[in-house]
Amino acid sequence: MKMMKGMLLALIPVTLYALYSYRLSAFILISVSILGAVTAEAAYQKLSNQPLKIKNLSAVVTGLLFSFTLSPSTPIYAAAISVAFGIIVGKELFGGVGKNLFNPALLGRLFLIFAFPAALSPWQTRIDMVSTATPLGIFWDSGEMVSTGEAFLGLVPGSLGEMSALLILIGGIYIIYKKYARWRIPVSLITTVGIFALLMGHNPLFHIFTGSVMLGSFFYAVDPMTSPRFPKAQIVFGIGIALILMAMRFWGWLPAGMAFGVLIMNIFVPLLDKKFKA
């Protein structure tokens, strides 16, 4: 519970910026995602005659992290159904906190992509909420790259939680300092993204600061329940995620591949821990 409180504290800057940027839309989607996660968890535990575990705050953290993957135009029903799927299938069916193989927030995101393929569009500009393309969408369509300074500060559109690399970094440093997250995962992930971009002849900062690279590196990939325990395994885990997401960014059918990268590498966590146990 202490770790969950720390995660929520670290996510305050990103949450406040989402509320500032997308106002009522952000408030509704964040509220629905958290309420949907908590309700789904409680309902499952009640129906399976388990004690309610709402107080551990894991469902609240999952709901908030899930909301950060959404477009401000995502329908409420799609968000509620998808986060419930992530909680039940991604966590509760495995036995609850500490027993799940997959990151439940990203499993909910993956379900959203396939069950409601139009739910993430249109993307919208900050404040005035006019339909627009995200930096990755522009890159994918034309190869044009937005200013890395704007992406770092959060002056570009995007999902509720991915806009400001600076605010994500602040929260990420906090959870690493408090030892709620393993530093090797974000360092190896971000470094690999940068090297991959350089090999492709691109500005590495553009690829690091846009899309979900920063948010995924510091808040999804580091989930202690679904990431490796041992140092070398953590490094390989981060590299694997980066290679998958960058391959999707350049050659895949979606420009954002963080969910796919994390969920695919989640499958290999037991093997990595066994192989690199030290």
C-alpha positions as CSV (number, residue, x, y, z in Angstrom):
1,M,0.0,0.0,0.0
2,K,2.9,2.3,0.7
3,M,4.2,1.8,-2.8
4,M,0.8,2.5,-4.3
5,K,0.5,5.7,-2.4
6,G,4.0,6.6,-3.7
7,M,3.0,5.9,-7.2
8,L,-0.1,8.1,-6.9
9,L,2.0,10.9,-5.5
10,A,4.5,10.6,-8.4
11,L,1.6,10.8,-10.9
12,I,0.1,14.0,-9.5
13,P,2.0,16.3,-11.8
14,V,1.0,14.3,-14.9
15,T,-2.6,14.1,-13.7
16,L,-2.8,17.9,-13.1
17,Y,-1.4,18.6,-16.5
18,A,-3.9,16.3,-18.1
19,L,-6.7,18.1,-16.3
20,Y,-5.3,21.5,-17.3
21,S,-4.8,20.5,-21.0
22,Y,-8.1,18.6,-21.6
23,R,-10.3,20.0,-18.8
24,L,-13.7,18.2,-18.4
25,S,-12.8,15.4,-20.9
26,A,-9.8,14.5,-18.8
27,F,-11.6,14.7,-15.5
28,I,-14.4,12.4,-16.8
29,L,-12.1,9.8,-18.4
30,I,-9.8,9.7,-15.3
31,S,-12.8,9.4,-13.0
32,V,-14.5,6.7,-15.1
33,S,-11.3,4.7,-15.5
34,I,-10.5,4.7,-11.7
35,L,-14.1,4.0,-10.8
36,G,-14.3,1.2,-13.4
37,A,-11.1,-0.4,-12.2
38,V,-12.2,-0.3,-8.5
39,T,-15.7,-1.5,-9.3
40,A,-14.5,-4.4,-11.5
41,E,-12.0,-5.5,-8.8
42,A,-14.6,-5.3,-6.0
43,A,-17.3,-7.1,-8.1
44,Y,-14.9,-10.0,-9.0
45,Q,-13.7,-10.4,-5.4
46,K,-17.3,-10.3,-4.1
47,L,-18.5,-12.9,-6.6
48,S,-15.6,-15.2,-6.0
49,N,-16.0,-14.9,-2.2
50,Q,-12.7,-13.2,-1.6
51,P,-12.1,-10.4,0.9
52,L,-12.3,-6.9,-0.7
53,K,-8.9,-5.4,-1.3
54,I,-9.8,-1.9,-2.3
55,K,-7.6,-0.4,0.4
56,N,-4.4,-1.6,-1.2
57,L,-5.0,1.1,-3.9
58,S,-3.7,-1.2,-6.7
59,A,-7.0,-0.8,-8.7
60,V,-6.8,3.0,-8.3
61,V,-3.3,3.1,-9.7
62,T,-4.3,0.7,-12.5
63,G,-7.3,2.9,-13.4
64,L,-5.2,6.1,-13.4
65,L,-2.5,4.6,-15.5
66,F,-5.1,3.2,-17.9
67,S,-6.7,6.6,-18.3
68,F,-3.3,8.0,-19.3
69,T,-3.4,5.9,-22.4
70,L,-6.6,7.4,-23.7
71,S,-7.4,10.1,-26.2
72,P,-9.5,13.0,-24.7
73,S,-12.2,11.9,-27.2
74,T,-12.4,8.3,-26.1
75,P,-16.0,7.3,-25.4
76,I,-16.8,6.7,-21.7
77,Y,-18.3,3.3,-22.3
78,A,-15.2,2.1,-24.1
79,A,-12.9,3.3,-21.3
80,A,-15.1,1.6,-18.6
81,I,-15.3,-1.7,-20.4
82,S,-11.7,-1.8,-21.3
83,V,-10.3,-1.0,-17.9
84,A,-12.6,-3.6,-16.4
85,F,-11.2,-6.2,-18.8
86,G,-7.7,-5.2,-17.8
87,I,-8.4,-5.6,-14.1
88,I,-10.3,-8.9,-14.3
89,V,-8.4,-10.7,-17.1
90,G,-5.0,-9.1,-16.5
91,K,-5.0,-9.3,-12.7
92,E,-7.8,-11.0,-10.8
93,L,-8.0,-14.2,-12.9
94,F,-4.3,-14.7,-12.1
95,G,-5.0,-14.4,-8.4
96,G,-4.7,-10.7,-7.7
97,V,-1.8,-8.4,-6.9
98,G,1.6,-10.0,-7.1
99,K,0.4,-13.0,-9.1
100,N,-0.4,-11.4,-12.5
101,L,1.7,-12.0,-15.5
102,F,0.5,-9.0,-17.6
103,N,0.4,-5.3,-16.8
104,P,-3.4,-4.8,-16.3
105,A,-3.5,-1.2,-17.4
106,L,-1.8,-2.0,-20.7
107,L,-3.9,-5.1,-21.2
108,G,-6.9,-2.9,-21.0
109,R,-5.4,-0.6,-23.5
110,L,-4.8,-3.5,-25.9
111,F,-8.4,-4.6,-25.5
112,L,-9.5,-1.0,-26.3
113,I,-7.5,-1.0,-29.5
114,F,-9.0,-4.2,-30.8
115,A,-12.6,-4.0,-29.4
116,F,-13.1,-0.3,-30.0
117,P,-10.7,0.6,-32.9
118,A,-12.2,4.1,-33.4
119,A,-12.2,5.0,-29.7
120,L,-8.8,6.8,-29.8
121,S,-9.7,9.2,-32.5
122,P,-9.9,12.0,-33.2
123,W,-7.0,13.3,-31.2
124,Q,-7.4,16.9,-30.0
125,T,-5.3,19.9,-29.3
126,R,-4.7,21.1,-25.8
127,I,-7.0,23.7,-24.3
128,D,-9.2,24.4,-27.4
129,M,-9.9,20.8,-28.1
130,V,-9.7,21.0,-31.9
131,S,-9.2,17.8,-33.9
132,T,-5.5,17.3,-34.8
133,A,-2.8,14.7,-35.2
134,T,-0.3,13.7,-32.5
135,P,3.5,14.1,-33.1
136,L,3.7,10.4,-33.8
137,G,0.8,10.5,-36.2
138,I,2.5,13.3,-38.1
139,F,5.8,11.4,-38.1
140,W,4.0,8.3,-39.3
141,D,2.2,10.0,-42.2
142,S,4.9,12.4,-43.4
143,G,8.1,11.8,-41.6
144,E,8.0,15.3,-40.1
145,M,9.2,15.6,-36.5
146,V,7.9,18.2,-34.0
147,S,10.2,20.3,-31.8
148,T,11.8,18.2,-29.1
149,G,11.6,21.2,-26.8
150,E,7.8,21.3,-27.2
151,A,7.5,17.6,-26.7
152,F,9.7,17.7,-23.6
153,L,7.6,20.5,-22.0
154,G,4.3,19.1,-23.0
155,L,3.2,21.7,-25.6
156,V,2.0,19.0,-28.0
157,P,-1.2,16.9,-28.2
158,G,-1.3,13.3,-27.1
159,S,-2.9,10.8,-24.8
160,L,-3.9,12.1,-21.3
161,G,-0.6,11.1,-19.7
162,E,2.1,11.2,-22.4
163,M,2.3,14.9,-23.3
164,S,5.0,16.3,-20.9
165,A,8.2,14.3,-20.8
166,L,9.4,16.7,-18.1
167,L,6.6,15.9,-15.7
168,I,6.9,12.2,-16.3
169,L,10.6,12.4,-15.6
170,I,10.0,14.2,-12.3
171,G,7.6,11.5,-11.2
172,G,9.9,8.8,-12.5
173,I,12.9,10.1,-10.6
174,Y,10.7,10.2,-7.4
175,I,9.6,6.5,-7.6
176,I,13.2,5.4,-8.4
177,Y,14.5,7.4,-5.5
178,K,11.9,5.9,-3.2
179,K,12.8,2.4,-4.7
180,Y,9.3,1.8,-5.9
181,A,10.7,1.2,-9.4
182,R,13.9,-0.5,-10.8
183,W,16.1,2.1,-12.5
184,R,17.7,-0.4,-14.9
185,I,14.5,-0.9,-16.9
186,P,13.8,2.8,-17.8
187,V,17.6,3.4,-18.4
188,S,18.0,0.4,-20.8
189,L,14.7,1.1,-22.5
190,I,15.3,4.8,-23.2
191,T,18.9,4.2,-24.2
192,T,17.9,1.5,-26.7
193,V,15.3,3.8,-28.2
194,G,17.9,6.5,-28.6
195,I,20.4,4.2,-30.2
196,F,17.8,2.7,-32.5
197,A,16.8,6.3,-33.6
198,L,20.4,7.2,-34.3
199,L,20.9,4.1,-36.4
200,M,17.9,5.1,-38.4
201,G,19.4,8.6,-38.9
202,H,16.8,10.3,-36.7
203,N,16.9,12.7,-33.8
204,P,16.9,10.4,-30.7
205,L,15.3,13.0,-28.5
206,F,12.2,13.1,-30.8
207,H,11.7,9.4,-30.4
208,I,12.3,9.5,-26.6
209,F,10.1,12.5,-25.8
210,T,7.1,11.6,-28.1
211,G,4.5,8.9,-27.8
212,S,4.5,6.8,-24.7
213,V,8.2,6.1,-24.4
214,M,8.8,8.2,-21.3
215,L,5.5,7.2,-19.6
216,G,6.0,3.6,-20.4
217,S,9.6,3.5,-19.3
218,F,8.9,5.0,-15.9
219,F,5.4,3.8,-15.0
220,Y,4.4,0.7,-17.1
221,A,7.5,-1.2,-17.7
222,V,8.7,-0.9,-14.1
223,D,5.6,-2.5,-12.6
224,P,7.2,-4.7,-9.9
225,M,4.5,-7.3,-10.3
226,T,5.2,-7.9,-14.0
227,S,8.9,-7.1,-14.5
228,P,12.0,-9.1,-13.7
229,R,13.6,-9.1,-10.3
230,F,17.2,-9.5,-11.2
231,P,19.5,-6.8,-12.6
232,K,20.6,-8.4,-15.9
233,A,17.1,-9.6,-16.6
234,Q,15.8,-6.0,-16.1
235,I,18.3,-4.7,-18.7
236,V,17.3,-7.3,-21.2
237,F,13.6,-6.7,-20.4
238,G,14.0,-2.9,-21.1
239,I,16.0,-3.5,-24.3
240,G,13.3,-6.0,-25.6
241,I,10.5,-3.5,-25.0
242,A,12.4,-0.8,-26.8
243,L,13.1,-2.9,-29.9
244,I,9.5,-4.0,-30.2
245,L,8.1,-0.5,-29.8
246,M,10.6,1.0,-32.2
247,A,10.0,-1.7,-34.8
248,M,6.3,-0.9,-34.6
249,R,7.0,2.8,-34.9
250,F,9.0,2.4,-38.1
251,W,7.4,-0.7,-39.7
252,G,4.3,-1.7,-37.8
253,W,0.6,-1.0,-38.3
254,L,0.4,1.4,-35.3
255,P,2.9,4.2,-34.5
256,A,2.7,3.6,-30.7
257,G,4.0,0.2,-29.6
258,M,4.6,0.5,-25.9
259,A,1.6,-1.6,-24.9
260,F,2.7,-4.4,-27.3
261,G,6.3,-4.2,-26.2
262,V,5.6,-4.4,-22.4
263,L,2.9,-7.1,-22.8
264,I,5.1,-9.3,-25.0
265,M,8.1,-8.9,-22.7
266,N,5.8,-9.7,-19.7
267,I,5.5,-13.2,-21.1
268,F,9.3,-13.7,-20.9
269,V,9.7,-12.4,-17.3
270,P,9.8,-15.9,-15.7
271,L,12.3,-17.0,-18.3
272,L,14.5,-13.9,-17.9
273,D,14.6,-14.2,-14.2
274,K,15.6,-17.9,-14.4
275,K,18.2,-17.2,-17.1
276,F,19.8,-14.2,-15.5
277,K,19.3,-15.0,-11.8
278,A,22.1,-13.4,-9.9
